[in-house]
Structure formats: structure tokens, C-alpha cells
Amino acid sequence: MNESPSPARPAEHADSTAAHADGWADLLSGRHLASVLVMASGVLLYAMNLYFTAALMPSIVEDIGGQAYYAWVTTAFVVSAIVGSLSVSRIPDWKGSAAAYLIAFSIFFVGAMGNAASPTMELLIASRAIQGLGGGLLVGLGYAVIRTALPARHWARAAGVVSAMWGVGTLFGPALGGLFAELGLWRVSYAALAAVALLLAAVVRRSFAGSAGSGHRAPVPVVSLLVLILATLAISLSAVVPMGWPVLAAIGIGLALLGLFIAVERRSRHTILPALAYQRGNTLKWVYLTVAALSAGVVMENFIPLFAQRLAGLSPLLAGLLGAVLSLAWTCAQLFIVSVRADATRRRAIRLGPLLLAAALIGYGLLQTDGAGPSTVAAWAVLLAVAGTGIGLAWPLLGVAAMSSTQDAAEGGKAAAAISTTQLIALSITSALGGTLMAAGGESIADAARYATLGIALLVLPGIFTARIVTRQ
């Protein structure tokens, strides 16, 4: 007996097709895959460089000298990256996404090859500045072009993949850098990074075909840019000047310059942050402040291995694995949350993120004691996993909130690009403040660990309130 066709089957088939179009399979196939590969790999190149170079530095100093300029190798890269990220919103609108990526990868390639060939520390620092400029462009483009390269249904997943690269860079950057250092091949390591940049540049044409720019070249807001860089440098100096009034003066000057930056931006026609961020009633400014709070928590990764070795006597390998707990939890949480489609659940995730992060860091800070045993280390691991989960739950959704803040594609791209600018500035400032707080602990590593951790937790706390403002509208 022939079975009559079921009227439910066409609807089931349509639902299945829609789910496929809205799922990971569609995002990670065809041209979408090429676009995501370029966006994610660009951010990964930057993220790995931060930890990659830290592992290589002892070998570099032994080979070419320049111990006195040790810190400037990273400082030049980070400050230059901030400048690069501030240019992101203008280049795609002027030249198109493909040309913007080709420029970014080319600058990164030149800087990496300069690193590989540097005979002195001074030339290495100059090359790192060039590399940082390209890296800053790559980080910003990773968020800025999502809106134009992908349909809206994929924005959250793409933002999750792109931001997950920070965790991946933390996990593998130190290991790769240590491997090249162990083999005495620090120059080869930078040449390899240059080769990867060249390879990705070849993929760009396929990834962003037809992404022509408008030809409009927006003026660079020189005054805003200069004030913001000076503010970042002033606060960064607090980590290297003597304790006492010089530290307070550096932080005070930096905060005053940040206030001046906002005042200049409010009165300017051409701004670094989108004009929407300064409009009354618009939540974009609260999105950026929440991102800054989460970024402050990310800085804890820099200190965890040191605290674990000095307070619990862990080996460098185990201490490094403990530090990776935060990154791993962050990556897993954000890849989970971007598949959630319910708006109410997404709003709860944004509100929950900073709360989990702040609470976990406070608990972790209070447990910093000399002679920590296995049970304390296990508690550290649990708390760091909770902290990473908090970052991962909120981070990619805040990127989508920025992209969705306007119907204008150019302004939406600018809003998304400013996510990376906010992140880089917050990372730089919090790293400096963390170093200052550690120094305030004096000879006691336990006091230094508590001051640094609880101080960073205080920077995260405002994110609890800004996240609630973001999700109310």
C-alpha cells in the first residue's frame, strides 16, 4: 500500500534548510569560510605575537644585546597597534575590505621581516613598531568587516570565532615562542610569521571579492589621536617610575588626558569613536565600557604563572597550564553562547559575564597565600575557569551589540572596529596598573598577588552596571 505524502514534511524540510543556513555549517563553508579564516587569522597573528615575543626575548637579548631596552620591544608593538586600530574604520570605507586587509598584511610582513633581520635592539624596536601597526589594523578589521562580509545571522558566531583567537593565542603563543627559543631560531620564527602573513594576503582576494570602497577618505582626527596616545603612555609610565608621588602623578595625568580626549571628541566633526557613542540615550558608550571592564580581567593571564610558581611552587609547565585555564574557559563559553538564539538568554549572558568575572577574581585574590597547597591550587583553577566563562559569555555578544547599534553600514563598521581599540587601550592601561599594584606589595609576593588581583577586580566591577544598561535597551 502506497504511503500518502505527509503535509508536515515540506515544513520540516524548510526548517532544516533554515537551520543549516543559520548554523555553523553554512558559516564554515564556501566564501564565508574564506572570510572567517582571514578575519580570525589576522587577530590570531596579533594575539600570538604578544606571548610569542615574550618567550623569545631572553634569546634575542643574548644574541643582539639591548637589555636596557627590553620593555620597549613590547611597548612599541602595543602603542603602534593602538594607532593602527584607530585607523581601521577609515580604510575599508575608502579602499574596501580586500584592500584594507592587503595593506594590513603587507605592513605586518614588512615588520616581521625587519624583526628577523635586525642586527641591533634599536632596529628590532623600530621593526616591532611597524609590525604592531599592521597587527592593530588586523585586530580592528577582524571586527569591522564582519557586518559587510557576512549576513546578520552569522554576526554572533563570527564575532565568537574572531574573539576566540585571543584565547588560542594565549594557549599556543608561549609554547611556540619557547620552542623556537629552545632551538636557537628566533629569527626564523619571525620569518615564519611573515610567511603566514603573505599566505593569508593571497587568500584575501577570494574572501572579500567585490568589496570596493566608496573612495571617500575621511580626515584623521589628529588631536583626538594624539591625546589618546599620550593618555595611554602616561598611565603606562606608572609601571616604571618610582613608587609614591611619581606613580600617582603618572596615573593622574593619564586620567586627565582621557577626560580631555572625551571632551575633544564631543566637539569634533571627525572622531575616533563613532558619533553614536556621544549621543544621549545611545547604549554604544556602555558597550565600550563593558568591553573595557572585561579586557581588564583578561590581563590576569599575564600574572597567573608567576603567582603559581612563587606561591605554590608549581613548575613552569604546570603554572603555564593553570594560566591557560582562563583562556580555555573563555574560548569554550563564547563558542557556546554564540549558538544561542533567544534574545532574553543573550541579555542574561551579557549581564552575567562581568558579574562572574569580578566575583571569581575577588575569590582568587583572597586565596593568594604563601605555601599554597594542592587544594588551594584546585580552588584557583575553578575560580579562573569561572572568570574565563564570564568573559566568554559576554564578549562576542557585545560585538554584535556594537554592530547592531545603527542601520548605517559604515557607522556599524566603525562601531565594531572601536571594540578592538577599546580592548587594546584597556589591556595596555590595566597591564601597567597591574605592574604598579604588584610593586606596591613590596618584597611579599603574596601581598603583591593580592593587590594586583583585587585591583584588577575593582576595574571589572563597573562592568556589572554598564552591562545592565546595555541590556535594558
Rosetta blueprint (number, residue, H / E / L):
1 M L
2 N L
3 E L
4 S L
5 P L
6 S L
7 P L
8 A H
9 R H
10 P H
11 A H
12 E H
13 H H
14 A H
15 D H
16 S H
17 T H
18 A H
19 A H
20 H H
21 A H
22 D L
23 G L
24 W H
25 A H
26 D H
27 L H
28 L L
29 S L
30 G H
31 R H
32 H H
33 L H
34 A H
35 S H
36 V H
37 L H
38 V H
39 M H
40 A H
41 S H
42 G H
43 V H
44 L H
45 L H
46 Y H
47 A H
48 M H
49 N H
50 L H
51 Y H
52 F H
53 T H
54 A H
55 A H
56 L H
57 M H
58 P H
59 S H
60 I H
61 V H
62 E H
63 D H
64 I H
65 G L
66 G L
67 Q H
68 A H
69 Y H
70 Y H
71 A H
72 W H
73 V H
74 T H
75 T H
76 A H
77 F H
78 V H
79 V H
80 S H
81 A H
82 I H
83 V H
84 G H
85 S H
86 L H
87 S L
88 V L
89 S L
90 R H
91 I H
92 P H
93 D H
94 W H
95 K H
96 G E
97 S H
98 A H
99 A H
100 A H
101 Y H
102 L H
103 I H
104 A H
105 F H
106 S H
107 I H
108 F H
109 F H
110 V H
111 G H
112 A H
113 M H
114 G H
115 N H
116 A H
117 A H
118 S L
119 P L
120 T L
121 M H
122 E H
123 L H
124 L H
125 I H
126 A H
127 S H
128 R H
129 A H
130 I H
131 Q H
132 G H
133 L H
134 G H
135 G H
136 G H
137 L H
138 L H
139 V H
140 G H
141 L H
142 G H
143 Y H
144 A H
145 V L
146 I H
147 R H
148 T H
149 A H
150 L L
151 P L
152 A H
153 R H
154 H H
155 W H
156 A H
157 R H
158 A H
159 A H
160 G H
161 V H
162 V H
163 S H
164 A H
165 M H
166 W H
167 G H
168 V H
169 G H
170 T H
171 L H
172 F H
173 G H
174 P H
175 A H
176 L H
177 G H
178 G H
179 L H
180 F H
181 A H
182 E H
183 L L
184 G L
185 L L
186 W H
187 R H
188 V H
189 S H
190 Y H
191 A H
192 A H
193 L H
194 A H
195 A H
196 V H
197 A H
198 L H
199 L H
200 L H
201 A H
202 A H
203 V H
204 V H
205 R H
206 R H
207 S H
208 F L
209 A L
210 G L
211 S L
212 A E
213 G L
214 S L
215 G L
216 H L
217 R L
218 A L
219 P L
220 V L
221 P L
222 V H
223 V H
224 S H
225 L H
226 L H
227 V H
228 L H
229 I H
230 L H
231 A H
232 T H
233 L H
234 A H
235 I H
236 S H
237 L H
238 S L
239 A L
240 V L
241 V L
242 P L
243 M L
244 G L
245 W H
246 P H
247 V H
248 L H
249 A H
250 A H
251 I H
252 G H
253 I H
254 G H
255 L H
256 A H
257 L H
258 L H
259 G H
260 L H
261 F H
262 I H
263 A H
264 V H
265 E H
266 R H
267 R H
268 S L
269 R L
270 H L
271 T L
272 I L
273 L L
274 P L
275 A H
276 L H
277 A H
278 Y H
279 Q L
280 R L
281 G L
282 N L
283 T L
284 L H
285 K H
286 W H
287 V H
288 Y H
289 L H
290 T H
291 V H
292 A H
293 A H
294 L H
295 S H
296 A H
297 G H
298 V H
299 V H
300 M H
301 E H
302 N H
303 F L
304 I H
305 P H
306 L H
307 F H
308 A H
309 Q H
310 R H
311 L H
312 A H
313 G L
314 L L
315 S L
316 P H
317 L H
318 L H
319 A H
320 G H
321 L H
322 L H
323 G H
324 A H
325 V H
326 L H
327 S H
328 L H
329 A H
330 W H
331 T H
332 C H
333 A H
334 Q H
335 L H
336 F H
337 I H
338 V L
339 S L
340 V L
341 R L
342 A L
343 D H
344 A H
345 T H
346 R H
347 R H
348 R H
349 A H
350 I H
351 R H
352 L H
353 G H
354 P H
355 L H
356 L H
357 L H
358 A H
359 A H
360 A H
361 L H
362 I H
363 G H
364 Y H
365 G H
366 L H
367 L L
368 Q L
369 T L
370 D L
371 G L
372 A L
373 G L
374 P H
375 S H
376 T H
377 V H
378 A H
379 A H
380 W H
381 A H
382 V H
383 L H
384 L H
385 A H
386 V H
387 A H
388 G H
389 T H
390 G H
391 I H
392 G H
393 L H
394 A H
395 W H
396 P H
397 L H
398 L H
399 G H
400 V H
401 A H
402 A H
403 M H
404 S L
405 S L
406 T L
407 Q L
408 D L
409 A H
410 A H
411 E H
412 G H
413 G H
414 K H
415 A H
416 A H
417 A H
418 A H
419 I H
420 S H
421 T H
422 T H
423 Q H
424 L H
425 I H
426 A H
427 L H
428 S H
429 I H
430 T H
431 S H
432 A H
433 L H
434 G H
435 G H
436 T H
437 L H
438 M H
439 A H
440 A H
441 G L
442 G L
443 E L
444 S L
445 I H
446 A H
447 D H
448 A H
449 A H
450 R H
451 Y H
452 A H
453 T H
454 L H
455 G H
456 I H
457 A H
458 L H
459 L H
460 V H
461 L L
462 P H
463 G H
464 I H
465 F H
466 T H
467 A H
468 R H
469 I H
470 V H
471 T H
472 R H
473 Q L
